[in-house]
Every structure is written in C-alpha cells, then in structure tokens.
Amino acid sequence: MKETKDMHDENEEKETVNAAEQAADASSENSEEKAAPAEKTPEERIAELEAQIEEMKKEALYKAAENDNWRKRMMQQKEEAVAYANANLLTDLLDSLDNFDRTLDAAKDVKEAKSIVDGIKMINKSLVSMLENKYNLAAFGKEGDEFNPDLHEAIGMQEGKVKKEELAAVYLKGYKLKDKVIRHAKVMVVKPAE
C-alpha cells in the first residue's frame, strides 16, 4: 500500500511538473508572439512606403524653398553692396565740399585773392591727403619723369636734348588705385634728337 501511495504521489508530482512546463511553454509562446511583429500585408507596406515618399517630397520642397530664399537674400545683399559701395568715399568727400562752400562764401567779401588761393590750397591738400592715406589713390606724372607708355598717354611729341624719352609737360595727372592705373597721365613727350 505504501508503494501504491508513493507511486500515486510520484505521478502527481510528474503531472504538476508537466503542467508547470506546459504553462511556461505557453507563456513563452505568447511573449514570442508579442515580441515578433506580425507580418504586414502588401497593402499596408505600400501605404507605409507612400507615406515615406510624401514625407520626402515635403522635405525636398522645403529645402528647395530654403535655397531659393537664401539665393534671393544673397542677391539683395550683393545689389546693396554695389549700390552703396562708394558711400564711405562720398561721406569723406563731403568735408571737402563743405570747405569749398565756405571758401566761396568768404570770397564774396574778400578784396585780396591771396586768402582765397590759400583756402583752395588747404582744401586741395586735405583732399589729396585723404585720398592717398585712406583710399590708396596716388597721383603720378611730373615734368622730367621718364616716359612710360603703360602710365602715360602721349598727346604730342617733340625733339630735344635728352638721352631717353621723358615728359616735357603734364597736361593731366595720372592716378593709380593701389597698383592699378585708373587714369593715364596726359603728357607732352620730348624724345632724343636724331
């Protein structure tokens, strides 16, 4: 009897273990089902891809609009830079214009021309100094300088007692901005006699 009871207890234990194993298996199957996503139908996949395409189209349009706006801003800034490029120079020239106005007003009551000439010389000196120091504008062309066709424009020639061609007279000064000639000097050239 005792043997029967032991066998019965043993069978119950096996059934309990089997039931626990089955429950664990079922639980793991459920969690696997939850963890693994269900296969999407082709229609769902197509809809998902179409949504992605729409999103990409929106992003592309946004980027194109952003680039267009940037280009317009750059063009506007460039136009403003060109339109107002000379603003600093013109502002600096206003002082000289004001000085000319003062000189002209003073000239009405002056009996001697010397004071007017002195005023004009002062204006000229300050204007030349400002252009040279602030804007790197340099005048060139003096009588006796060697003739250089890259700098001078000969408007006449004569023969004289010189070894090389040189400037006999300067009718209009030349100007360089930094290293670039912006106006050639108009000169009379004297060349060696033959």
C-alpha positions in Angstrom: 0.0 0.0 0.0 2.8 2.2 0.8 4.2 1.5 -2.6 0.9 2.5 -4.3 0.8 5.7 -2.3 4.4 6.5 -3.3 3.6 5.8 -6.9 0.5 7.9 -6.7 2.5 10.8 -5.1 5.1 10.4 -7.8 2.5 10.6 -10.6 1.0 13.7 -9.0 4.4 15.3 -8.9 5.0 14.4 -12.6 1.7 15.9 -13.5 2.4 19.0 -11.6 5.8 19.4 -13.2 4.3 18.7 -16.7 1.5 21.3 -16.0 4.1 23.8 -15.0 6.2 23.1 -18.0 3.2 23.4 -20.3 2.3 26.7 -18.6 5.8 28.0 -19.1 5.8 26.9 -22.7 2.5 28.6 -23.3 3.7 31.8 -21.6 6.9 31.9 -23.7 4.9 31.3 -26.9 2.7 34.3 -26.0 5.6 36.5 -25.3 7.3 35.5 -28.6 4.1 36.3 -30.4 4.0 39.7 -28.7 7.8 40.3 -29.4 7.7 39.3 -33.0 5.7 41.8 -35.1 3.0 40.4 -37.3 3.7 40.3 -41.0 2.3 43.3 -42.8 0.1 42.9 -45.8 1.4 44.2 -49.1 -1.3 46.9 -49.0 -0.1 48.1 -45.6 3.5 48.1 -46.8 2.6 50.1 -49.9 0.7 52.6 -47.7 3.7 52.9 -45.4 6.1 53.5 -48.4 3.8 56.0 -49.9 3.7 57.9 -46.6 7.5 57.9 -46.6 7.6 59.2 -50.2 5.2 62.0 -49.3 7.4 63.0 -46.3 10.5 63.0 -48.5 8.7 65.2 -51.1 7.8 67.7 -48.4 11.4 67.8 -47.2 12.7 68.3 -50.7 10.2 71.2 -51.3 11.2 72.7 -48.0 14.9 72.5 -48.9 14.3 74.0 -52.4 12.3 76.9 -50.9 15.1 77.4 -48.3 17.8 77.5 -51.0 15.7 79.9 -53.1 15.3 82.3 -50.2 19.0 82.1 -49.5 19.8 82.9 -53.1 17.4 85.9 -53.1 19.0 87.2 -49.8 22.5 86.9 -51.3 21.4 88.7 -54.5 19.8 91.5 -52.4 22.9 91.9 -50.3 25.1 92.0 -53.4 22.9 94.7 -55.0 23.1 96.7 -51.8 26.8 96.3 -51.6 27.2 97.6 -55.2 24.7 100.4 -54.8 26.4 101.7 -51.6 30.0 100.7 -52.3 31.1 104.3 -52.6 29.2 105.6 -49.5 32.4 105.9 -47.4 34.2 107.8 -50.1 31.4 110.1 -50.7 31.0 110.8 -47.0 34.7 111.7 -46.8 34.3 114.0 -49.8 31.6 115.9 -48.1 34.1 117.6 -45.9 35.9 119.0 -49.0 32.6 120.1 -50.5 31.8 121.9 -47.3 35.2 123.6 -47.3 34.6 124.8 -50.9 31.3 126.2 -49.9 32.9 128.1 -47.0 35.6 129.4 -49.3 33.1 130.6 -51.9 31.1 132.4 -49.1 34.2 134.0 -47.8 35.3 135.1 -51.3 32.3 137.5 -51.6 33.7 139.8 -49.0 37.5 139.4 -49.7 39.4 142.1 -51.5 42.6 140.1 -51.9 42.7 136.9 -53.9 45.6 135.5 -51.8 43.3 134.4 -48.9 41.0 132.6 -51.4 44.0 130.9 -53.1 45.3 129.8 -49.6 41.9 128.4 -48.8 41.8 126.4 -52.0 45.3 125.1 -51.4 44.3 123.9 -48.0 41.2 122.1 -49.4 43.4 120.6 -52.1 46.0 119.4 -49.6 43.4 117.8 -47.2 41.6 116.2 -50.1 44.7 114.7 -51.7 45.9 113.5 -48.2 42.6 111.8 -47.5 42.5 110.0 -50.9 46.2 108.9 -50.6 46.1 107.8 -46.9 42.6 106.3 -46.7 41.9 105.1 -50.3 45.5 104.4 -51.6 45.0 106.7 -54.5 48.3 108.0 -55.8 48.9 110.7 -58.5 51.8 110.4 -60.9 53.4 112.3 -63.8 55.8 115.1 -63.4 58.0 117.0 -65.9 61.3 115.2 -66.3 59.9 111.7 -65.5 60.9 109.0 -68.0 58.1 108.3 -70.5 56.3 105.0 -69.8 53.5 104.1 -72.3 51.9 101.9 -69.5 51.4 105.0 -67.4 51.5 108.0 -69.8 49.4 108.9 -72.8 51.4 111.0 -75.2 49.3 113.7 -76.7 52.2 115.2 -78.5 56.0 114.7 -79.2 58.9 117.0 -79.8 62.6 116.5 -80.2 65.1 117.8 -77.6 68.4 117.4 -76.0 67.6 114.3 -73.9 69.1 110.8 -73.8 65.7 109.0 -73.3 62.1 109.9 -73.9 60.9 112.0 -71.0 57.9 114.1 -70.0 58.2 117.7 -71.3 54.9 118.8 -69.8 52.0 117.2 -67.9 48.6 118.3 -69.0 46.6 116.0 -66.8 47.9 113.9 -63.9 47.6 110.1 -63.9 46.2 108.2 -60.9 46.7 104.7 -59.5 44.4 102.9 -57.1 46.8 100.7 -55.2 48.7 99.1 -58.2 46.1 99.6 -60.9 46.2 102.6 -63.2 42.8 104.2 -63.2 43.7 107.2 -65.3 46.8 107.6 -67.6 48.6 110.9 -67.4 48.2 113.0 -70.5 51.6 114.3 -71.4 53.8 116.0 -73.9 56.9 113.9 -74.6 60.3 115.0 -75.6 62.5 112.5 -77.5 66.2 112.4 -78.3 67.1 114.4 -81.5 68.2 112.2 -84.3 
